[in-house]
Amino acid sequence: MTRRVPTAAALLAAAVLAGCGSGDAGSGGETEITFWDTNAGPARTPIWQHAIKEFEKANPTIKVNYVGIPIAQAPQKIDTAIAGGGTPDVADISTSGLANLVAQKALEPVDQRIAANPALNGKFNPALLTTVKNVVPDGKTYIYPLSTNAGAFWYRKDWFKEAGLEPPKTWSEFFTAVDKLTAPKENRFGFTIRGGSGSIAQMLEVVYGQSGITEFFDASGKATINDPRNVTALEKYAGLYKKNTPEGDLQNDYVKMVAQFDTAGSIAVMQHNLGSYQDHMKELGPDKVASFSVPKSDTGVQAVLSNPVGGVGVFSASENKEAAFKLAEFFAAKEMGGYIAEKTGVIPANTEVQGAQAPHITEAQRVLNDPATKVVQMPYHLPEFNEITKTWAEPLFQKVLLGELSAKDFLDQFSAKLTEAQAGYKERHG
């Protein structure tokens, strides 16, 4: 069956007005369920559509309606659907937003389903399962893990070779390389800062990577983000703006960074994650681009931020939960879980997925599996975290880049907000 991809307006209207569609019978009397892709776009939509097509082949009595929602609009659309009783049956969900959904009792726990399924029980990476459980207060599993990501610095192999440089292993080497590869008169810049939407996670990765601090909160519950070592690290990072980056980076989001790095070819190093692999390969190819992991601090500490675990969850309001669970478990099993991870260029959660790994995956796994690597757990368990980092922090970070706000003042305020949120969480959950 050939599917048309609806327009964005039609998809969003269907998401809010039609809701999940559970309980509707298809023309052949089949069960009908709805899947929301919460990061829809040209790169990911075909992947989910293929997975759904394969599921329908294996389960001919179940029809799956695909609804694609752009990532920036997804949280609000899901909250609206929960409030209005129009949720999908299944959705693509990350641990970065999981606490909010669990707080609204929107999702079904899946621990018993996993334990009872031989294709899934014992097949997920234990560290990823732990991450999924740690972001919710009751320690249950509310999504089937599909994949995880890792911070990556994509770099122009050809530029580095021309300059006689190796990929940096420490932050001192990083700043030296970025400076050496900057030539504004030739429209070449050593780095591109993400100053717009999505800037804070990347900023935190650089700050904690430089300082080597390994805990987001100290023993008393105070956020460590304004530690003097982090202040110094942010000052160095912000100091790259307009010196080693284009001035337009102040408004940079992912799309603009990719345009500068891939299409315009004016950037030596672009910080993102493994998920941008396909974009780089399409425009530049393996001869011109590769990745290196977050460099070590100058004291030798390899500190990396925990990355969200992507998965699929079944909504409590679904009227066809058995069909919904079947779809989610089909996505999470070895064959389709491996396909989704491969096509999106990230690390599969199912440990049975085998085969040759792309170099960027091998490098990321090397760092994550190294016992010496320190993983700084991001506080995704705090319901306020996304609002603090998006609504409050992003515009103030732009002021830091412009020199209108000091790194210390910014991080002091940031620390106070996170510390207050952590105290509230402890008070509510013990």
N, C-alpha and C positions, 0 to 999 in steps of 0.2 A: 504494500500500500504506500503510495507516494504522499508525503505530507507537504503542505505549504507552510512556510514560516510566516505567521501573522505579523502585521505591523506592530510596532512598539505600543502605539495607542490602543490597538485592539487587545494586545496581551494584557496590558495593565487594566483595561476595563473588564476583561474577563476575570482577572485575579480578584478585583474588588467586588464586582457585581455578581458574578457567577459563583465565586467562592470555590469550594472543593468539588462540587458536583457529585458527591457521594450519594449512592442510592439510586442514581439514574441508570436505567437499563439501556444498553446499546440496541441497535436495530436487530441484532441476532440474539438478544437476551443475555448478553454478557454483562459481567460486572464492570462498572466504569469508575475509575479513580483519576485523581489529578495530581500531577507532580509539578512543583515550582522549582525552577532553576533560579537561584537568587544571585547569580553572577552572570547573567545572560549577555551574550555578545557574539560576534562572528566567529571567534575562536572556540568558544565553549558550547554554543547551542548545537552544532552538528554532532558533538560528542555525546551529549545526553540524548539526542534524537536517535542516534544509532543504538545506544544502550536500550532505549525504550523499545525500539523495533525488535531487537533481539529478545527482549523479555516477552513481547507479545507473540513472537514465534513460539517460544517455549511454553507460553500460557495463553492459548488462543481464546479462552473464555474471559480474559481480562483485557479491557481497553484502557489505555493510559493517555490522558490529555496532558500535553506539555504546555506549560506557561512560563515564559521567560521574563525575568524582571532584572533590570540593570542593578548592579550592586549598590549604587548610591541610594536607590529608592527602596531597596528590599526591607530594611528594618521597619520603616514606617508602614509599608504595605502589610507586613506580617502582623504588626501590632494592631493595625486597623482591622485586619481579618479576624484576629482573635477576639477583639472587642465586639465585632459584629456577628460572630458565629459563622464566618465564611472561610475558614482555613482550608488549605489543601489537605490531601490525605498524606502526602509525603513531600518533603522539601530537602534541598541541598542546604546543610546547616554547618556553620563553623563554631568551634568552641569560643571564638571571640564574642559571639552573641548568644551563646547557649544559656548563660545564667539568667538573662532576661526572660527567655522563653520558659525556663523551668520555674522561675518565680511566678509566672502567670499560669502554671499548671497546664501548659499547652501541649506537652509532649509525653509520649508513653515511654516508660523505662524499658530497656531491651535486654537486661542482664539474663533473665530466664530464657528468652528467645535465643540468645547467643549460646548459652550453656546447652540447650537442647538441640542445637543444629550442628551435626558433625562437620559440615563444610566451613563453619565459623569458629566453633569452640577451640580455643587454644591456638588459633591461627592469626590473631592480631598481635602486632608488636606491643609487648607489655608496657613500655614507656608511653606509648600513645594512648593506650587504655587508661593509664594512670592520669595522664593529662586531661582526658575527657572527664574522668570522675572528680578530679581536683577542682574543677571550676564550678561545681554545684555543691550546696551544703550537705546534701544527704549521701554523697559519695556513690550515687548510682550512675549507670550508663544510659544516657538518653539519646545517643546517636550511634549508628554503626560507623566506625571509622573507615574512611576510604583512603586518606592520604595526609601527609603533612608537608610542610614547606621548610625552607631554610633560607636565611639571608645569603645573598650572593652579590659579589661585585663583578659586573660584566666589564670586560676590558678589551681594547683593540689590540689584538696580538701583533698586528703589523706595525702599529705605532711603537709598541714596546720594543719590538725587535729592532726597528730603525734607530731607536734611542739607546739601545744596548741595555735595556732594563729587564729585570725579572719580575714576575708578579710579587707584590710586597707581602712579606710574612709578618711584619710588625707595623705599628702605626707610624713610627718614624719613617720607615721606608715608604709607606703610603703617601705621606705628605710630601716627601722628597720627589716621588715619582709624579704626583699630580702637578707639582710646581714645574718640574722639568718638561712636562708634556704640554704646558700652556703656552700658546703663541697666538694672542688675540689678533694680530695683524694678518695671520693666516687663517683666521676664523677657527682656531683650534683651542679647545679648553680642556684642562686636565680632568675636570669633574663637572657633574651637574647635580646641584642640590635640589631636593624636592621641597619646595617652599609652599606649595599649595595643598590641595586635598591629599590626605594620606601621609603628611610629612612627619608626624610625631613618632610613629613606630620606627621609621628609618633614622630619625635623630637619636632616639633612645639606643638603637643598636650601635651607633657610632660612639655615643657617650659612654655606655657601659663597657663597650669593647676596649676603648682607650683606658678607662680607669681601672678595669680589672675587678671592679666591685661585683660580687656574685649573688647578692640578695637584694630584692626590691624593697623589703622592709627589714628593719633591724629587730632585735629580740623584744623591744618595747612596743613594736607596731608602728614606728615612725618610718616614713618613706625615706629611702637613701638618695633620692634623686638630686637633692641639693648638697650632697657631700662635696667638700671642696675639690676633690679629684674630678668629680663630674662637672663642676663649674668650669674648671680649667679645660676639660675635654670639650665642652660646648663652645667655649670661647675659640678654641682652635678650629672646630668644625665651622662655626659661623664666619670665621675669618676667611674661609675659602670664597665666600660669596663676593662676586664682582672682581675678585683677584684671580681666581682660577676657574670661575664659572661665568656663564653668560648672565647679564643683568636681569634678563627675563625670567630667570629661575625662581624669582619671588612668587610667581603664580604657577609654578610647575606642578602638574599632577602626573599620573603615570603616562597618559597619552602624549603629553608634551615632552616628557623625558625621552620616550621611545622615538618620537619624531626627530629630536636632536641627535640621539645616539645612532639610530639605525638609518633613518631616511636622509637626514642632512649630513650625517657623518662628521659632526664637529666636536664630538666628545670622546675623551680617552677612556674614562671610567664612569660607569653608571651603576649606582647602588639600587638594587631591587631585591628580587628573590628568584627561586628556580622557575616560577611560573611564567617568566617572560622569555624563556628559552626559545619557544617557537617563533616569536616575533624577531628575535635576533638572527636565528638561522634563516628565516625567510628573506630578510633584507641583506644580511652581511655574509652569512655562511660560516662554516667551521674554520676556514682558513684565516678569517679576519677577527673572530670574536671567541672568547672563552671566559671562564669565570674563576675567581679565587674567593676563598671563604673570608669571613670576618678576620682581620689580622689580630695577632696577639698584642696584648699590652706591652709596653716597653719593659715591664717587669716579668714578662714571660707567661702571663695568664691568658688562656684562650677562653674568653667569656662571650657567650652567644645568648641572644634572647630566645626564650621558648617561642615556638611558632604555633599558631592555631592549628588544630587538627580539623580537617574537613571531613564531613560525613553526611549521612542522610538520616532524618528522623521521621517518625510516624506521629501525626497529630492526634491528640486525645479525642477531638471532635469528629474524627473520621467515622463514617457509618459503615465502612467496609475495611475494617482493620486487618482482617486476614489477608486480603488482597494487597493492602498497603504494606504489611510486613513482608509478603512475598517479594514485592518490588524492591524494597530496601535491602533485603537479604540477597537478592539477585545482583544488585549493584555492588555489594560488599564482598561477595565470594571471589575466589581466585581469578577466574577468567575475566569477568567484567571489571572487577576492582583493578586488575592489572592494566586492562585496556584504558580505563579512565585516567589512571595515574600516568601511563605512558604518553597519552595524547595531551595531557595538561602539563607534562614535564615536571612532575613532582614525585615525592617518595611514596610508594604504595604502603598502606597500613597492613595489608595481608602479607604475612611473611612467606606464604607459599608461592608468591609471584616470583618467578625465576626469569632468567634470560640476561642477555647482555645489557648492561646499563650504560646510558650516555655518560660522557665524562663529567658533566656538571652534577649528576646524581651520585656518581662514585666519589667525587670530591666532598660533597655534602655529607654523605654517609661516613666517610673517613673521619670527619671532624666530630660528627654527632656520636660515633661509636668509640671515640678515643676517651679512655677513662680520665684523662687529664682535663678534658673539656668541662668547663663550668657553665651550666645552663641557668640563666637568670629567668626565673618564672615570672612571666608577665601577669599582672593581677586581673585576669579575665573573670575571676570570680566576683569582682565588684560590679554590681549593676550600673554604677555611675561611671565606670571606666571609659566606655565609648563616648559618652557625652563630654566628659572632662577632656579627653584627648582630641575630640573632633571640634566641638562647639567652642570650648574655652581656650584650649592650648594652641590650636592652629593659627588664629590671628595674632596671638601674642608672640609666637615663634617668628612670624614675619617681622614683627617689630624688633626682635633681637637681630635678625639679619640686616635690618635697615639701620641698626645702631640706635634705635629709639628706646630700647629697653635693655638693661644689662642682663647677661646670662645669669648672674647670681640672683637678681630680683625675680626673674622669670622662674628659675628653679625653686626658689624659696616659696613662691606662691603655689607652684605645682606640687611641691612636697606637702604643703599645708592641706591642699584639697585631697590628695591621696591618703594622707594620714587620717583625716576626718572620715573619709569613706571607709577605710579599713576599720576604724574604731566602731563605726556604725554596724559594719558587717559582723564584727566580733560580738557586739551587744545583741544583735538579732539571732545569731546562730551559735554563740558560745565558742 
